Amino acid sequence: MRLLNSKKGVFMSFRDWFSFFVGLVLFLMGITPLLNKWNIISFSLPEFLSGLIGSIFFWIIAIAGGYIIIDGMIEPAGHAIHKFLILLGLIFIVVGFLPILNSFDVIKLELPFLANLVVYNIIITVEGLMLMSAGFTMR
């Protein structure tokens, strides 16, 4: 009800809609393989998309983490989700860039829990949920 009484109303700016739809795409890209793996749904992403996503998982996580930080900075400073978005965005950037830097031999650090494809799908699903929720909470 508060949404209908606010000055913004049900109308959102382009930036809010963009965050929401980017989040929706990330959410669907992350949740679909998970639901298929757990035998909840019988279909998955098309093979070319699964292969593409598999080869650029780290980049998707890092870039989406940066986008979450931007959304967190746009949030009003007093809003509860403001600091949460910035903190998790930083964590996602680190989780995304550590394997990238390791593959280029910049650092010698491997995180064993990141060797599982399910972990990446969960991270991308969470990033999508965060971007979708940020789309509705921004000014």
N, C-alpha and C positions, 0 to 999 in steps of 0.2 A: 504494500500500500504506500510505503514511503516513496517508492519509485514514481508512482503516479502523482504524488503531491509535490515532488521536487520541481525545481525550476527547469531542470533538464527534461523531465518527463520520460516518456518512452523513446524519445528521439536521442540517438547517440551520434557523436561526431564520426567522421570517416576513420579517424585513428582508432576509435573504440571498435568499430565494426571490423577494421582490418586486423586488430589484435584478436578479436573473437574468431574470425575465419581462419587466420593462421593457426591459432590454437586448435580449432576444430580439425583442420587437416593433420596437424601433428598428432592429435588425440586418436584420430581414426587410423593413422599410419602405425601407431604404437599398439592400440588395443586389438586391432584385427588379427595380427599374428598371434597375440597372446590368447585370444579366445579360440582361435583355431588349434593352437597347441594344447589347450585344455579341453578340447573336443566339445566346446559349447556351440560353436558354429562349424559348418562343414566347408566353408570357402575361406580363402585367404586372399592376400593381395596378388595381383598378376605377377607372374614370374619375373618379367623385366623390371617391374617396380621393386620387387623384393631384392633382386640382385643389385639394383642401383642403390637402394637404401642400405643394404649390407656393406657396400663399399665406401659409403660416405657417412656412416653412423656417427663417427666422432665429430665430423664437421657439423652435422645437423644438431647434435647436442650442444656444441660450443656456440654456434650461431644463435640457436634458440635461447641459450643462456644469456647471451648479450642482449637479445631482444627483450627477455624478461627483465633484465636490469634497466633497460630504457623505459619499459612500462612501469617499473618500480619508481623510477625517478620522476615520472610524470604524475604518479599518484600524489594526492595531497599529503603533505608531511605528517599530518596528524592521523591519517588513516592507518588502521591496524595492519593492512596488507602491504603498506609501503616498505617497511624494513624487511619483512618476510620475503618479498619479491627480490629485493636487492641481494639479500643473503643467499637465497637459493640460486639466483642467477649466477652469482660468483662461484658457487659450488659446481654448478653445471658447466661453467666455462672451464674450470680446473679439470673436472672429470672428462670433458671433451678434448682438451688440449694436451693432457698428459700422454695419452697414447700417440697422438700426432707427433709431439716432440720426441717421444721415444722412438718412433719409426724413422725419424730423421737423424737419430743418434745425437740429439742435442742434450738429452738427459738419459740416464740409465735407471729408469724407475718403471716397474710394471705393477699394475694393480690386478691381483689374481681374480677378484670378483668381477672385473670387467671382461673376462674372457667368455662370459656366458651371454648369448644373444638375448635371452629373456631379460637380463638386467637392462640392456639397451632399450628394449621395447617398453619396459616399465618406466625408465627415465623419460623417454619421449612422450609416453602417455601422461605422466605427471606434468611435464612442460606444457603439453597441450591444455590440460585442465587449468594450469596457472594462467596461461594466456587468455583462455576463454573467460575465466573469472575476472581477470584484470580488465577485460573489455567492458564488463558491466560496472566496474567500480570506479573507473576513471571519471574525471570531471567532464 
